[in-house]
Amino acid sequence: MLINQGVNVKVILERLGYADIRITMATYGHVLEAADQGAANKMDSVFSKSKEGVI
């Protein structure tokens, strides 16, 4: 949930008490991929509007 709210992964792993980011990535990597796709979609939307002269 924190990843999807834009909280930095390092902050999350410290909050959960993980000493190594590999644990976080192994456990929540699939969520990061979804969040990354969401960010890519938003960037695409911004650039599409820019090309149309909306921004």
A tleap script that builds the chain and sets N, CA, C and O, in Angstrom:
source leaprc.protein.ff14SB
mol = sequence {
  NMET LEU ILE ASN GLN GLY VAL ASN VAL LYS
  VAL ILE LEU GLU ARG LEU GLY TYR ALA ASP
  ILE ARG ILE THR MET ALA THR TYR GLY HIE
  VAL LEU GLU ALA ALA ASP GLN GLY ALA ALA
  ASN LYS MET ASP SER VAL PHE SER LYS SER
  LYS GLU GLY VAL CILE
}
set mol.1.N position { 0.825 -1.191 0.000 }
set mol.1.CA position { 0.000 0.000 0.000 }
set mol.1.C position { 0.869 1.255 0.000 }
set mol.1.O position { 0.551 2.234 -0.675 }
set mol.2.N position { 1.958 1.225 0.751 }
set mol.2.CA position { 2.826 2.395 0.797 }
set mol.2.C position { 3.497 2.650 -0.547 }
set mol.2.O position { 3.663 3.798 -0.959 }
set mol.3.N position { 3.877 1.585 -1.221 }
set mol.3.CA position { 4.488 1.731 -2.546 }
set mol.3.C position { 3.514 2.434 -3.483 }
set mol.3.O position { 3.900 3.349 -4.209 }
set mol.4.N position { 2.277 2.019 -3.470 }
set mol.4.CA position { 1.277 2.619 -4.349 }
set mol.4.C position { 0.931 4.045 -3.951 }
set mol.4.O position { 0.341 4.778 -4.745 }
set mol.5.N position { 1.284 4.449 -2.747 }
set mol.5.CA position { 1.079 5.827 -2.307 }
set mol.5.C position { 2.303 6.694 -2.592 }
set mol.5.O position { 2.329 7.879 -2.261 }
set mol.6.N position { 3.319 6.085 -3.213 }
set mol.6.CA position { 4.505 6.841 -3.607 }
set mol.6.C position { 5.589 6.940 -2.549 }
set mol.6.O position { 6.514 7.741 -2.683 }
set mol.7.N position { 5.486 6.134 -1.497 }
set mol.7.CA position { 6.504 6.157 -0.453 }
set mol.7.C position { 7.757 5.452 -0.978 }
set mol.7.O position { 7.671 4.391 -1.597 }
set mol.8.N position { 8.904 6.049 -0.725 }
set mol.8.CA position { 10.183 5.504 -1.171 }
set mol.8.C position { 10.409 4.113 -0.582 }
set mol.8.O position { 10.108 3.874 0.588 }
set mol.9.N position { 10.934 3.203 -1.387 }
set mol.9.CA position { 11.143 1.810 -0.969 }
set mol.9.C position { 12.091 1.724 0.222 }
set mol.9.O position { 11.888 0.899 1.113 }
set mol.10.N position { 13.113 2.558 0.249 }
set mol.10.CA position { 14.053 2.539 1.367 }
set mol.10.C position { 13.340 2.896 2.676 }
set mol.10.O position { 13.613 2.297 3.716 }
set mol.11.N position { 12.446 3.853 2.623 }
set mol.11.CA position { 11.682 4.236 3.811 }
set mol.11.C position { 10.808 3.067 4.263 }
set mol.11.O position { 10.695 2.789 5.457 }
set mol.12.N position { 10.198 2.392 3.302 }
set mol.12.CA position { 9.334 1.252 3.636 }
set mol.12.C position { 10.140 0.146 4.289 }
set mol.12.O position { 9.719 -0.401 5.308 }
set mol.13.N position { 11.285 -0.195 3.727 }
set mol.13.CA position { 12.057 -1.297 4.296 }
set mol.13.C position { 12.532 -0.957 5.693 }
set mol.13.O position { 12.579 -1.836 6.555 }
set mol.14.N position { 12.883 0.291 5.940 }
set mol.14.CA position { 13.275 0.676 7.297 }
set mol.14.C position { 12.086 0.594 8.254 }
set mol.14.O position { 12.235 0.163 9.398 }
set mol.15.N position { 10.909 1.007 7.789 }
set mol.15.CA position { 9.701 0.964 8.621 }
set mol.15.C position { 9.356 -0.488 8.974 }
set mol.15.O position { 8.915 -0.769 10.089 }
set mol.16.N position { 9.557 -1.404 8.025 }
set mol.16.CA position { 9.245 -2.816 8.262 }
set mol.16.C position { 10.338 -3.535 9.040 }
set mol.16.O position { 10.150 -4.668 9.484 }
set mol.17.N position { 11.482 -2.874 9.204 }
set mol.17.CA position { 12.571 -3.466 9.964 }
set mol.17.C position { 13.463 -4.388 9.151 }
set mol.17.O position { 14.235 -5.158 9.722 }
set mol.18.N position { 13.373 -4.323 7.837 }
set mol.18.CA position { 14.239 -5.139 6.995 }
set mol.18.C position { 15.622 -4.505 6.917 }
set mol.18.O position { 15.753 -3.297 6.720 }
set mol.19.N position { 16.641 -5.323 7.071 }
set mol.19.CA position { 18.003 -4.828 7.014 }
set mol.19.C position { 18.531 -4.780 5.583 }
set mol.19.O position { 19.509 -4.090 5.299 }
set mol.20.N position { 17.889 -5.502 4.702 }
set mol.20.CA position { 18.393 -5.657 3.338 }
set mol.20.C position { 17.270 -5.414 2.338 }
set mol.20.O position { 16.193 -5.999 2.457 }
set mol.21.N position { 17.513 -4.564 1.364 }
set mol.21.CA position { 16.483 -4.237 0.370 }
set mol.21.C position { 16.091 -5.462 -0.450 }
set mol.21.O position { 15.004 -5.491 -1.027 }
set mol.22.N position { 16.948 -6.465 -0.512 }
set mol.22.CA position { 16.615 -7.670 -1.286 }
set mol.22.C position { 15.371 -8.367 -0.734 }
set mol.22.O position { 14.584 -8.935 -1.491 }
set mol.23.N position { 15.199 -8.322 0.587 }
set mol.23.CA position { 14.005 -8.927 1.184 }
set mol.23.C position { 12.766 -8.180 0.710 }
set mol.23.O position { 11.771 -8.789 0.317 }
set mol.24.N position { 12.839 -6.847 0.753 }
set mol.24.CA position { 11.714 -6.028 0.316 }
set mol.24.C position { 11.405 -6.293 -1.149 }
set mol.24.O position { 10.245 -6.468 -1.521 }
set mol.25.N position { 12.430 -6.321 -1.973 }
set mol.25.CA position { 12.230 -6.524 -3.409 }
set mol.25.C position { 11.672 -7.916 -3.704 }
set mol.25.O position { 10.812 -8.067 -4.571 }
set mol.26.N position { 12.154 -8.927 -2.992 }
set mol.26.CA position { 11.659 -10.284 -3.213 }
set mol.26.C position { 10.197 -10.410 -2.793 }
set mol.26.O position { 9.421 -11.132 -3.418 }
set mol.27.N position { 9.835 -9.700 -1.731 }
set mol.27.CA position { 8.472 -9.792 -1.211 }
set mol.27.C position { 7.493 -8.928 -1.980 }
set mol.27.O position { 6.363 -9.341 -2.243 }
set mol.28.N position { 7.925 -7.728 -2.340 }
set mol.28.CA position { 6.997 -6.743 -2.909 }
set mol.28.C position { 7.361 -6.306 -4.328 }
set mol.28.O position { 6.812 -5.324 -4.828 }
set mol.29.N position { 8.263 -7.011 -4.972 }
set mol.29.CA position { 8.710 -6.638 -6.312 }
set mol.29.C position { 7.581 -6.538 -7.322 }
set mol.29.O position { 7.604 -5.658 -8.182 }
set mol.30.N position { 6.603 -7.413 -7.236 }
set mol.30.CA position { 5.481 -7.390 -8.178 }
set mol.30.C position { 4.678 -6.103 -8.049 }
set mol.30.O position { 4.134 -5.604 -9.035 }
set mol.31.N position { 4.603 -5.565 -6.834 }
set mol.31.CA position { 3.883 -4.315 -6.616 }
set mol.31.C position { 4.663 -3.153 -7.226 }
set mol.31.O position { 4.082 -2.231 -7.798 }
set mol.32.N position { 5.982 -3.210 -7.094 }
set mol.32.CA position { 6.816 -2.172 -7.689 }
set mol.32.C position { 6.657 -2.135 -9.203 }
set mol.32.O position { 6.626 -1.060 -9.803 }
set mol.33.N position { 6.557 -3.305 -9.816 }
set mol.33.CA position { 6.369 -3.358 -11.268 }
set mol.33.C position { 5.055 -2.700 -11.664 }
set mol.33.O position { 5.002 -1.974 -12.656 }
set mol.34.N position { 4.009 -2.944 -10.910 }
set mol.34.CA position { 2.715 -2.327 -11.193 }
set mol.34.C position { 2.781 -0.817 -10.990 }
set mol.34.O position { 2.224 -0.059 -11.784 }
set mol.35.N position { 3.455 -0.381 -9.936 }
set mol.35.CA position { 3.604 1.050 -9.680 }
set mol.35.C position { 4.421 1.699 -10.782 }
set mol.35.O position { 4.128 2.822 -11.193 }
set mol.36.N position { 5.444 1.004 -11.265 }
set mol.36.CA position { 6.263 1.527 -12.360 }
set mol.36.C position { 5.432 1.680 -13.627 }
set mol.36.O position { 5.569 2.674 -14.340 }
set mol.37.N position { 4.586 0.723 -13.909 }
set mol.37.CA position { 3.726 0.806 -15.088 }
set mol.37.C position { 2.759 1.978 -14.957 }
set mol.37.O position { 2.488 2.680 -15.932 }
set mol.38.N position { 2.248 2.183 -13.763 }
set mol.38.CA position { 1.363 3.319 -13.529 }
set mol.38.C position { 2.077 4.641 -13.765 }
set mol.38.O position { 1.507 5.562 -14.350 }
set mol.39.N position { 3.316 4.737 -13.315 }
set mol.39.CA position { 4.109 5.955 -13.534 }
set mol.39.C position { 4.375 6.163 -15.018 }
set mol.39.O position { 4.315 7.291 -15.508 }
set mol.40.N position { 4.666 5.092 -15.728 }
set mol.40.CA position { 4.899 5.195 -17.171 }
set mol.40.C position { 3.641 5.669 -17.890 }
set mol.40.O position { 3.718 6.489 -18.805 }
set mol.41.N position { 2.501 5.163 -17.483 }
set mol.41.CA position { 1.237 5.588 -18.091 }
set mol.41.C position { 0.970 7.069 -17.844 }
set mol.41.O position { 0.506 7.775 -18.739 }
set mol.42.N position { 1.263 7.540 -16.630 }
set mol.42.CA position { 1.064 8.950 -16.317 }
set mol.42.C position { 2.001 9.837 -17.132 }
set mol.42.O position { 1.597 10.891 -17.625 }
set mol.43.N position { 3.252 9.405 -17.271 }
set mol.43.CA position { 4.199 10.181 -18.080 }
set mol.43.C position { 3.755 10.234 -19.532 }
set mol.43.O position { 3.853 11.277 -20.179 }
set mol.44.N position { 3.271 9.122 -20.038 }
set mol.44.CA position { 2.775 9.077 -21.413 }
set mol.44.C position { 1.628 10.061 -21.595 }
set mol.44.O position { 1.546 10.753 -22.610 }
set mol.45.N position { 0.753 10.118 -20.615 }
set mol.45.CA position { -0.381 11.032 -20.663 }
set mol.45.C position { 0.095 12.484 -20.674 }
set mol.45.O position { -0.417 13.304 -21.436 }
set mol.46.N position { 1.067 12.794 -19.833 }
set mol.46.CA position { 1.601 14.159 -19.767 }
set mol.46.C position { 2.225 14.551 -21.103 }
set mol.46.O position { 1.982 15.649 -21.603 }
set mol.47.N position { 3.025 13.662 -21.682 }
set mol.47.CA position { 3.694 13.990 -22.940 }
set mol.47.C position { 2.703 14.058 -24.100 }
set mol.47.O position { 2.885 14.844 -25.029 }
set mol.48.N position { 1.667 13.244 -24.047 }
set mol.48.CA position { 0.644 13.299 -25.097 }
set mol.48.C position { -0.080 14.635 -25.053 }
set mol.48.O position { -0.346 15.226 -26.099 }
set mol.49.N position { -0.401 15.117 -23.862 }
set mol.49.CA position { -1.065 16.418 -23.720 }
set mol.49.C position { -0.139 17.538 -24.182 }
set mol.49.O position { -0.577 18.508 -24.800 }
set mol.50.N position { 1.152 17.390 -23.872 }
set mol.50.CA position { 2.130 18.390 -24.262 }
set mol.50.C position { 2.210 18.511 -25.780 }
set mol.50.O position { 2.296 19.614 -26.320 }
set mol.51.N position { 2.182 17.377 -26.458 }
set mol.51.CA position { 2.226 17.368 -27.924 }
set mol.51.C position { 0.978 18.008 -28.535 }
set mol.51.O position { 1.030 18.583 -29.622 }
set mol.52.N position { -0.142 17.899 -27.820 }
set mol.52.CA position { -1.389 18.465 -28.304 }
set mol.52.C position { -1.506 19.942 -27.965 }
set mol.52.O position { -2.472 20.596 -28.359 }
set mol.53.N position { -0.524 20.472 -27.234 }
set mol.53.CA position { -0.539 21.866 -26.855 }
set mol.53.C position { -1.411 22.177 -25.682 }
set mol.53.O position { -1.750 23.338 -25.453 }
set mol.54.N position { -1.792 21.158 -24.920 }
set mol.54.CA position { -2.673 21.350 -23.774 }
set mol.54.C position { -1.907 21.954 -22.610 }
set mol.54.O position { -2.459 22.743 -21.844 }
set mol.55.N position { -0.656 21.594 -22.474 }
set mol.55.CA position { 0.145 22.062 -21.329 }
set mol.55.C position { 0.883 23.335 -21.703 }
set mol.55.O position { 1.611 23.891 -20.881 }
savepdb mol mol.pdb
quit
